[in-house]
Amino acid sequence: MNAILIFFSQFRFFWHLKSLSQKFMLWIGAQIFRSQYFSRNKKDNFIGLRHLFQITQVQLVLAIIFAILLQVLNPLVLGFYNFTFFKIPNDSDYVTFLVTISGIGGVFIGLYYAAISTIAGSIYAKVPNNIRDLLAQERVGNVYMHFLSFVTFLGISLVSFRVLGFERIELAIPVMLLAAGVGIIAFVKLGQRVFYLFDPTALSYHLFGQLRQFTEMVKAGGYRWNDSVFQRHANKLASSSLDTLETLSDITKNEVHLHGAPFIHLCENLISFLLYYEKAKNEIPSNSQWYEQKYIHKDWYRTDDSRVSIAHQTGTTLQPDITNNKEWVEARVLVIIKQCLEVNLKEARYNEILELAEYIDAYLKLLAESGLTNRALGILEELGDCVLQVISQASESEIVTNEVLEKLAIIERFASMPITIALACRKHIESIDSEAVARRLIKVTWRNDSDIYKHGFPSYYLPRLEWFKPRLKFEVFTEGRKVTPIWYQKELLLQIEADTFVENTKALINEGASLYKSWIAKTTDTKHPWLVGAVMSREWEFWHKVGDQMEIWPNKWSNLSDEKKIEGLPWSEFEFEKLEKASKERQSELLELMSTQNLMLAFLERPGGFPDYAGQFLHTSGEVSFEALLNNEQKLLGNVFKMYLYGCIMRFDSLRPKSASMDWRAQQEFKIAAAPLLDLMELSGYAKLMADYHNNDQLWQTVTGAWNEYFVKRGEETSLSLLAGSIAFTEGAFEIPHRGVLRTNWKIRISRRLLNVPRHEVFLQHSIGSHTEIDHDSALIRIFARELHGSFHDGIDIFMAFYLRTKEGADQLDYGWKRRDLQDSLEREEAKVAKAQGEEGTE
């Protein structure tokens, strides 16, 4: 064979023939390949056509069924046409009408998808797939397209029925007319709505609907709600929706035109979902696979011996405990909210931030009302730090004097949220009722697995109720009734409530103080005095709200713990005295800070629209100094009074008229300016009175020490003239002095306190009458305590007698005609006592 090939290879025709044969074989192979490719392509096309039929068969079948229904109903409406002025259309009009409506539907479908394609090409071309899916899942547009395609095919079906020989369907005319009207008018509305699709956040409502749907799947009573497979599936779907929301927030954060209202509205919807979700968690089992799982690895030297031995012998590690992360949804949502706060604060969109703050406040309030005060404060700390980091940025100047009013409003809004939490916590504590717990337990049907979630028990009860369920269910199954008494069940639940009560009260005191301390430190370090004032003002209000509710804590704790019957059951320890002490210590610290901040703000000119924090702190310092005198709190007085003295003098300097004119307006301004000095002298005089009352001269020494330091710095002559002039000019007029009611209130409270001074009745000789003698060594106390309705003298008289008149040249000053000389009264009182003692000695 090889020889033959070698022989023929000598000739040219052999190679020509071989070339032709190879081309023929190549052509045969190409034809076979084309036929196989054609068959595969047709097969794929057929599969695609079958898939197309599958996704359209519902509307296709519905349109045909509806056409058949109209055909069946047609004879019933012929009689109606005979009694009306309507004419039965002929075939050409009938077909033309239906074809026209179908054509309009086809045009509208093309126009809508042309608009969607334009939007997708310009906005959604470079976004991830899950964001593009939002556009594809846009509900309103999809519903409209389904409706329009249904109407379009219905018209074609009706024409086909007539072509096939069926009678004309008169009922189809009004039906198609109505459907066409809806399609045309809705197209206008939908066209207007298309412009909103340029904003991807406008499509997020679909995701929130999904999240609610997935949550409903795992709530007690839903389909397969207790099946771990379904729970994990719902978790997976919800996690995917949250992934899309996170991606959407990243896109929004990076697009300048989406920073403002779109991002804010997205976060508002997120918080609205959290409000719904927090309530829904009361109906989700605590061990549900809906919650993401996290591993807690054990300490080898804290684990029991058996587990350590097994791990060592097998050469393995200690198996971690698995627990559910019940805040996995909230954690992912809060990341988005923080991004929104940061972006909009940097862009100075303060009004939008204030709008979002209302939603945050509502969510924190719900958490506290649900018994989750600690969690609410933790979330607020995280968000508040984010706000402060942007607003209270470090300044290169010595101090920031020109603040933006909107910034101050934002700080005040966030600083007021602990107050909201405190009030909501009080509402929760007031709702605690052991008998209400018992009534709910009576209503529970333990044989029904979902019933424990339907009686309004808070989420922190669920683990204990789920522990009850199989045991009580077994009792009902074996005994036909519940054997475990209600009081036993109630006490086990009240133990959980007691733990929550202690945790909430501790969080309110300790975490609240820590939160405000941190914010004050940050605003102080970054040299923003007005922001510091805003935080301090709100903290002072916070402690007042907490102090009011602390009065009900002991009674509520007694309601929880007084009926303990189960021996050995561990209960939390409620340390009310410790919490009260911590609260008072923080308030004392805050008062000292406020007194210092008062001087700082007094040096600054208050911008228009800013609250008068300096005035508030000064007034508060005065009231607190007065309380310290009444209660013999020398340390508190020492921390506050010195700053109060300088603050009053600086307030006088800032309020007094700057012009030399003394018309009635300037006189009125001077009377207002002198009011802080009158407050200061009144309070200083009462320091002497209370020092004698408490037998604690340190109170008086604290006050005089501060005054002495002031006189050394400013000079006695100038200072004495200023004080005397303020007294004479202000109280010389026939009117109630400015802030006179407040000082009168101090005087009344002093009089009430002096009613506690021992006294006895002395009967007069040669008379049936008697008078009261005060049993006290101090002549000052005797003078002020003698009159039941208060002395004619006041604190200013005391200050003048014991301090001002001791200064050189003070007697030559005019203090006004109203001022009585207390020194004369003291001398008469001393002479009277000396005379009485002399008479007793003679006897």
NUSE-33957 format. One line per 10 residues: number of its first residue (from 1); for each residue x, y, z of C-alpha. Coordinates in steps of 0.1 Angstrom, whole numbers, plus 5000, padded with zeros to 4 digits. Layout:
! residues N
NUM	X,Y,Z  ... .
END
This chain:
! residues 843
1	5000,5000,5000  5028,5023,5008  5045,5015,4975  5013,5024,4956  5011,5058,4974  5047,5065,4967  5042,5057,4930  5011,5079,4926  5027,5107,4946  5050,5112,4916 .
11	5021,5127,4896  5004,5161,4901  4968,5148,4896  4972,5127,4928  4978,5157,4949  4950,5176,4932  4927,5147,4938  4938,5145,4975  4931,5182,4980  4896,5179,4965 .
21	4889,5149,4988  4900,5168,5019  4879,5198,5010  4849,5175,5005  4854,5159,5039  4858,5193,5055  4825,5204,5039  4808,5172,5051  4821,5179,5087  4809,5215,5085 .
31	4774,5204,5075  4772,5179,5103  4784,5206,5128  4759,5231,5115  4731,5206,5117  4741,5198,5153  4745,5234,5163  4711,5242,5146  4694,5214,5164  4709,5225,5198 .
41	4700,5261,5191  4664,5252,5182  4663,5230,5213  4675,5260,5234  4650,5282,5217  4622,5257,5224  4633,5256,5260  4633,5294,5261  4599,5295,5244  4586,5270,5270 .
51	4600,5291,5298  4584,5322,5282  4551,5303,5281  4555,5293,5317  4560,5329,5329  4531,5342,5307  4507,5313,5310  4489,5327,5340  4480,5360,5324  4474,5342,5291 .
61	4450,5317,5306  4433,5344,5327  4427,5365,5296  4412,5336,5277  4391,5325,5307  4378,5361,5311  4370,5362,5274  4351,5330,5277  4332,5343,5308  4322,5374,5289 .
71	4310,5351,5260  4289,5331,5284  4274,5362,5301  4267,5379,5267  4232,5364,5262  4222,5377,5297  4229,5413,5288  4212,5414,5253  4179,5421,5270  4194,5450,5288 .
81	4205,5466,5255  4169,5463,5243  4156,5486,5271  4183,5512,5267  4194,5537,5241  4226,5518,5235  4231,5504,5200  4246,5469,5193  4277,5476,5173  4283,5459,5139 .
91	4313,5437,5133  4336,5463,5119  4330,5488,5147  4333,5460,5173  4366,5447,5159  4380,5482,5153  4373,5492,5189  4390,5461,5204  4420,5464,5180  4424,5501,5189 .
101	4425,5494,5226  4450,5465,5221  4471,5488,5200  4471,5515,5226  4481,5490,5252  4511,5478,5231  4522,5514,5225  4521,5521,5263  4541,5490,5271  4567,5501,5246 .
111	4569,5536,5260  4571,5525,5296  4600,5501,5289  4618,5527,5269  4617,5550,5299  4628,5523,5322  4657,5514,5298  4668,5550,5299  4668,5551,5337  4686,5518,5339 .
121	4712,5529,5315  4719,5563,5332  4715,5554,5368  4716,5517,5373  4743,5507,5348  4772,5507,5373  4754,5495,5404  4755,5460,5418  4730,5434,5407  4709,5436,5439 .
131	4702,5473,5433  4693,5466,5397  4669,5440,5410  4651,5467,5429  4642,5484,5396  4630,5450,5382  4609,5444,5413  4594,5479,5413  4558,5470,5423  4537,5497,5410 .
141	4552,5496,5375  4551,5458,5374  4514,5457,5384  4506,5483,5358  4525,5463,5331  4507,5431,5341  4474,5449,5339  4481,5465,5306  4494,5433,5290  4463,5415,5303 .
151	4440,5441,5287  4459,5441,5254  4457,5403,5250  4421,5403,5262  4412,5426,5233  4430,5403,5208  4413,5372,5224  4378,5388,5219  4386,5396,5183  4398,5360,5178 .
161	4366,5347,5192  4346,5367,5167  4368,5356,5138  4362,5320,5149  4325,5325,5145  4314,5333,5180  4288,5360,5186  4298,5396,5193  4301,5402,5231  4282,5434,5238 .
171	4294,5433,5275  4330,5436,5262  4324,5472,5251  4319,5488,5286  4344,5464,5302  4372,5472,5277  4362,5509,5279  4367,5509,5316  4400,5490,5314  4413,5513,5287 .
181	4404,5543,5308  4423,5529,5338  4453,5521,5316  4454,5555,5300  4450,5576,5331  4473,5554,5351  4499,5558,5325  4500,5595,5331  4504,5590,5368  4530,5563,5363 .
191	4549,5586,5339  4551,5612,5366  4563,5586,5390  4591,5574,5367  4611,5605,5375  4613,5593,5411  4631,5562,5399  4662,5582,5393  4665,5580,5431  4674,5544,5441 .
201	4661,5549,5476  4626,5554,5462  4626,5517,5455  4636,5507,5491  4599,5503,5502  4600,5469,5485  4628,5458,5508  4609,5470,5539  4579,5450,5528  4601,5419,5525 .
211	4616,5424,5559  4582,5426,5575  4571,5396,5556  4601,5375,5567  4596,5386,5603  4559,5375,5601  4572,5341,5589  4590,5335,5622  4564,5350,5646  4545,5325,5667 .
221	4515,5312,5648  4529,5316,5613  4533,5288,5588  4560,5264,5601  4571,5291,5626  4587,5266,5649  4606,5248,5622  4643,5256,5624  4647,5251,5586  4621,5277,5579 .
231	4636,5300,5605  4671,5298,5589  4655,5304,5555  4638,5335,5568  4671,5346,5583  4688,5341,5550  4662,5361,5531  4662,5389,5556  4700,5391,5556  4699,5394,5518 .
241	4675,5423,5520  4697,5440,5546  4727,5434,5523  4708,5453,5496  4699,5481,5520  4736,5484,5530  4746,5486,5494  4719,5511,5487  4732,5532,5516  4767,5531,5503 .
251	4756,5543,5469  4735,5571,5485  4764,5581,5507  4787,5585,5477  4762,5604,5455  4761,5640,5464  4725,5646,5452  4713,5617,5474  4729,5628,5507  4700,5649,5520 .
261	4663,5640,5520  4666,5606,5502  4691,5593,5527  4672,5607,5556  4639,5592,5544  4657,5558,5540  4669,5560,5576  4635,5571,5588  4620,5540,5571  4647,5519,5587 .
271	4638,5532,5622  4601,5527,5615  4609,5491,5607  4628,5488,5640  4598,5501,5659  4577,5474,5643  4604,5447,5648  4610,5455,5685  4573,5447,5692  4574,5417,5669 .
281	4603,5402,5689  4579,5395,5718  4563,5368,5695  4595,5352,5683  4609,5323,5702  4641,5332,5721  4660,5302,5706  4647,5308,5670  4672,5302,5642  4659,5336,5629 .
291	4685,5351,5652  4721,5348,5640  4742,5325,5661  4775,5334,5677  4801,5313,5695  4813,5319,5730  4846,5302,5736  4852,5290,5771  4882,5296,5794  4900,5264,5802 .
301	4904,5273,5838  4868,5283,5842  4853,5251,5826  4842,5221,5846  4867,5192,5850  4849,5167,5829  4848,5188,5797  4885,5198,5802  4895,5161,5806  4876,5150,5775 .
311	4891,5178,5755  4926,5170,5767  4923,5132,5761  4909,5137,5726  4934,5164,5717  4906,5188,5708  4896,5223,5720  4868,5231,5743  4836,5232,5723  4822,5267,5723 .
321	4787,5275,5736  4763,5287,5709  4740,5317,5717  4716,5337,5696  4725,5373,5687  4691,5389,5692  4703,5423,5680  4717,5413,5647  4691,5432,5627  4695,5463,5648 .
331	4733,5462,5646  4732,5463,5608  4706,5490,5607  4725,5513,5631  4755,5512,5609  4735,5528,5581  4720,5554,5604  4755,5564,5616  4766,5568,5580  4736,5590,5574 .
341	4743,5612,5604  4780,5616,5595  4774,5625,5558  4746,5650,5565  4764,5667,5594  4794,5672,5572  4772,5687,5545  4756,5710,5572  4721,5696,5566  4710,5703,5601 .
351	4672,5704,5596  4673,5670,5581  4693,5657,5611  4667,5671,5635  4640,5654,5615  4658,5621,5618  4664,5627,5655  4627,5625,5661  4626,5589,5648  4657,5580,5669 .
361	4640,5594,5700  4609,5574,5694  4629,5542,5690  4649,5548,5722  4616,5555,5740  4601,5522,5729  4632,5503,5740  4631,5519,5775  4593,5513,5778  4600,5476,5769 .
371	4624,5473,5798  4656,5477,5778  4670,5509,5793  4706,5497,5791  4703,5489,5754  4687,5523,5747  4715,5542,5764  4741,5521,5746  4726,5529,5712  4723,5566,5722 .
381	4760,5567,5732  4770,5552,5699  4750,5577,5679  4757,5606,5701  4795,5600,5698  4791,5600,5661  4773,5634,5662  4798,5650,5686  4827,5638,5665  4815,5658,5635 .
391	4799,5688,5653  4824,5693,5681  4856,5691,5661  4888,5703,5678  4895,5740,5672  4929,5756,5665  4917,5788,5683  4917,5792,5720  4879,5789,5722  4850,5786,5697 .
401	4828,5817,5702  4808,5817,5670  4786,5786,5670  4759,5778,5645  4725,5778,5661  4714,5746,5643  4745,5728,5657  4734,5738,5692  4699,5726,5684  4712,5692,5674 .
411	4734,5688,5705  4704,5698,5727  4682,5673,5709  4705,5644,5714  4714,5655,5749  4676,5655,5757  4672,5618,5746  4684,5604,5780  4655,5624,5795  4632,5606,5771 .
421	4647,5573,5781  4644,5582,5818  4607,5590,5814  4601,5559,5794  4619,5538,5821  4596,5553,5847  4566,5543,5826  4579,5507,5824  4586,5506,5862  4552,5519,5870 .
431	4536,5492,5849  4552,5465,5869  4525,5446,5888  4529,5411,5903  4491,5405,5901  4490,5414,5865  4517,5388,5858  4495,5362,5876  4464,5371,5856  4483,5367,5824 .
441	4497,5333,5835  4461,5321,5842  4451,5328,5806  4480,5308,5791  4470,5275,5773  4502,5255,5777  4491,5228,5752  4492,5254,5724  4528,5260,5715  4522,5295,5703 .
451	4500,5307,5731  4527,5320,5755  4536,5346,5728  4501,5359,5725  4496,5374,5760  4518,5405,5759  4547,5391,5779  4579,5411,5774  4607,5395,5754  4629,5390,5785 .
461	4602,5367,5799  4603,5343,5769  4632,5321,5780  4616,5313,5813  4582,5308,5797  4597,5285,5771  4613,5266,5800  4579,5263,5816  4561,5251,5784  4573,5215,5781 .
471	4569,5209,5818  4534,5223,5822  4524,5207,5789  4535,5173,5803  4515,5180,5835  4483,5188,5815  4489,5157,5793  4494,5133,5823  4472,5148,5850  4446,5165,5828 .
481	4453,5198,5846  4481,5221,5857  4497,5209,5889  4523,5237,5894  4505,5266,5912  4503,5300,5898  4522,5316,5927  4552,5294,5918  4551,5304,5881  4546,5340,5891 .
491	4576,5341,5914  4599,5326,5888  4588,5353,5863  4591,5380,5890  4627,5369,5895  4634,5378,5859  4615,5411,5863  4636,5418,5894  4668,5412,5874  4656,5436,5847 .
501	4645,5462,5873  4680,5462,5889  4697,5464,5855  4675,5493,5844  4679,5514,5875  4717,5508,5875  4719,5517,5839  4698,5549,5844  4722,5561,5872  4756,5548,5861 .
511	4753,5547,5824  4734,5580,5823  4761,5597,5843  4789,5581,5822  4771,5592,5790  4769,5629,5800  4804,5629,5815  4818,5617,5781  4798,5643,5761  4808,5672,5785 .
521	4845,5661,5783  4844,5659,5745  4828,5693,5740  4851,5708,5767  4883,5694,5752  4873,5707,5717  4867,5742,5732  4830,5746,5724  4816,5763,5755  4781,5768,5741 .
531	4778,5731,5733  4791,5723,5768  4764,5745,5782  4737,5727,5762  4748,5693,5775  4751,5705,5811  4716,5721,5809  4701,5688,5797  4719,5667,5822  4706,5689,5851 .
541	4671,5683,5838  4679,5646,5834  4688,5643,5871  4656,5660,5881  4635,5635,5861  4655,5606,5876  4652,5620,5911  4615,5622,5908  4611,5586,5898  4636,5573,5924 .
551	4609,5579,5950  4588,5551,5935  4616,5526,5932  4615,5512,5968  4578,5505,5966  4581,5488,5932  4609,5467,5945  4588,5457,5975  4560,5447,5951  4584,5424,5933 .
561	4603,5408,5961  4582,5409,5993  4563,5377,5986  4593,5354,5980  4584,5318,5989  4608,5296,5970  4638,5288,5991  4672,5291,5975  4660,5310,5944  4687,5337,5938 .
571	4674,5372,5935  4692,5403,5924  4702,5428,5951  4687,5462,5948  4711,5487,5963  4689,5518,5965  4712,5537,5989  4742,5531,5966  4723,5544,5936  4710,5574,5955 .
581	4745,5582,5966  4759,5579,5931  4732,5602,5918  4739,5629,5944  4776,5627,5939  4772,5632,5901  4748,5661,5907  4774,5677,5930  4800,5673,5903  4777,5687,5877 .
591	4769,5718,5899  4806,5725,5903  4810,5722,5865  4780,5744,5859  4793,5771,5882  4826,5771,5864  4809,5771,5830  4788,5800,5841  4819,5822,5844  4831,5809,5810 .
601	4799,5819,5793  4797,5852,5812  4828,5863,5794  4812,5856,5760  4786,5876,5742  4755,5854,5738  4745,5851,5701  4710,5858,5691  4687,5829,5695  4710,5810,5720 .
611	4695,5799,5753  4708,5818,5784  4728,5789,5798  4749,5813,5820  4718,5827,5836  4704,5792,5841  4736,5780,5857  4738,5811,5879  4703,5808,5891  4708,5770,5897 .
621	4740,5777,5917  4721,5801,5939  4692,5777,5946  4717,5749,5953  4737,5771,5976  4705,5778,5995  4697,5741,5998  4732,5735,6010  4726,5761,6038  4693,5745,6048 .
631	4707,5710,6049  4741,5719,6064  4761,5706,6034  4793,5726,6039  4812,5707,6011  4786,5714,5985  4784,5751,5995  4822,5753,5993  4821,5738,5957  4795,5762,5944 .
641	4794,5795,5964  4826,5811,5952  4817,5807,5916  4782,5819,5924  4796,5851,5939  4817,5860,5909  4789,5850,5886  4764,5874,5902  4789,5902,5900  4796,5895,5863 .
651	4759,5892,5856  4754,5927,5872  4782,5941,5849  4766,5926,5818  4731,5938,5827  4737,5973,5840  4730,6002,5817  4761,6014,5798  4749,6050,5792  4752,6078,5818 .
661	4715,6087,5813  4692,6080,5842  4658,6082,5825  4631,6057,5836  4644,6030,5811  4679,6032,5825  4666,6031,5861  4646,6000,5853  4676,5983,5837  4697,5991,5868 .
671	4670,5975,5890  4671,5944,5869  4710,5944,5869  4711,5948,5907  4689,5917,5913  4718,5892,5912  4736,5913,5938  4705,5913,5961  4703,5875,5956  4739,5872,5965 .
681	4737,5893,5997  4704,5877,6008  4720,5842,6004  4752,5853,6022  4732,5866,6052  4713,5834,6055  4747,5816,6057  4752,5833,6091  4717,5824,6102  4720,5788,6092 .
691	4756,5785,6106  4741,5794,6140  4711,5771,6135  4733,5741,6126  4760,5751,6150  4784,5749,6121  4805,5781,6117  4821,5766,6086  4791,5776,6066  4796,5813,6074 .
701	4834,5810,6070  4830,5796,6035  4808,5826,6025  4830,5853,6042  4861,5837,6028  4848,5841,5992  4838,5877,5999  4871,5886,6015  4889,5873,5984  4867,5894,5962 .
711	4872,5925,5982  4910,5920,5981  4909,5918,5943  4883,5946,5936  4890,5970,5966  4867,5975,5996  4856,6011,5989  4844,6005,5953  4827,5972,5962  4810,5986,5993 .
721	4796,6016,5974  4783,5993,5947  4765,5969,5971  4750,5998,5992  4739,6016,5961  4722,5985,5947  4703,5980,5980  4692,6017,5983  4683,6023,5947  4664,5990,5942 .
731	4644,5989,5974  4637,6026,5977  4610,6024,5951  4573,6016,5959  4573,5983,5940  4583,5947,5943  4620,5944,5934  4630,5923,5905  4633,5886,5916  4618,5898,5949 .
741	4593,5869,5949  4622,5844,5946  4640,5859,5976  4607,5860,5996  4604,5822,5989  4638,5818,6005  4627,5838,6035  4595,5816,6039  4615,5784,6038  4639,5798,6064 .
751	4610,5806,6086  4596,5771,6083  4629,5756,6092  4632,5778,6123  4599,5764,6135  4620,5734,6146  4639,5756,6172  4629,5746,6207  4607,5772,6225  4585,5776,6256 .
761	4557,5798,6268  4563,5824,6296  4533,5837,6315  4534,5874,6323  4530,5886,6359  4498,5905,6368  4484,5893,6335  4466,5863,6320  4487,5865,6288  4520,5849,6278 .
771	4547,5852,6252  4570,5827,6235  4606,5824,6244  4631,5808,6220  4655,5783,6236  4687,5790,6215  4720,5805,6224  4721,5827,6192  4704,5861,6195  4701,5860,6157 .
781	4681,5828,6158  4659,5840,6186  4650,5872,6166  4642,5853,6134  4624,5823,6151  4602,5844,6174  4577,5855,6147  4556,5826,6134  4551,5843,6101  4587,5854,6096 .
791	4608,5882,6108  4607,5917,6096  4644,5913,6088  4658,5893,6059  4691,5879,6047  4704,5912,6034  4699,5927,6069  4720,5899,6084  4747,5904,6057  4748,5941,6064 .
801	4750,5937,6102  4776,5909,6103  4797,5917,6073  4792,5949,6054  4791,5972,6084  4823,5956,6097  4842,5972,6068  4859,6005,6072  4836,6034,6060  4805,6012,6057 .
811	4786,6032,6083  4787,6063,6061  4770,6046,6032  4733,6050,6025  4715,6016,6024  4680,6031,6019  4652,6041,6043  4636,6006,6042  4665,5988,6057  4662,5983,6095 .
821	4693,5982,6116  4695,5946,6127  4724,5954,6150  4700,5974,6172  4677,5945,6174  4705,5921,6183  4718,5945,6211  4683,5947,6225  4679,5910,6224  4712,5905,6242 .
831	4703,5931,6268  4670,5914,6273  4686,5880,6279  4712,5895,6302  4685,5912,6322  4665,5880,6325  4696,5860,6336  4704,5887,6362  4669,5885,6376  4672,5848,6378 .
841	4705,5851,6397  4690,5876,6422  4662,5852,6430 .
END
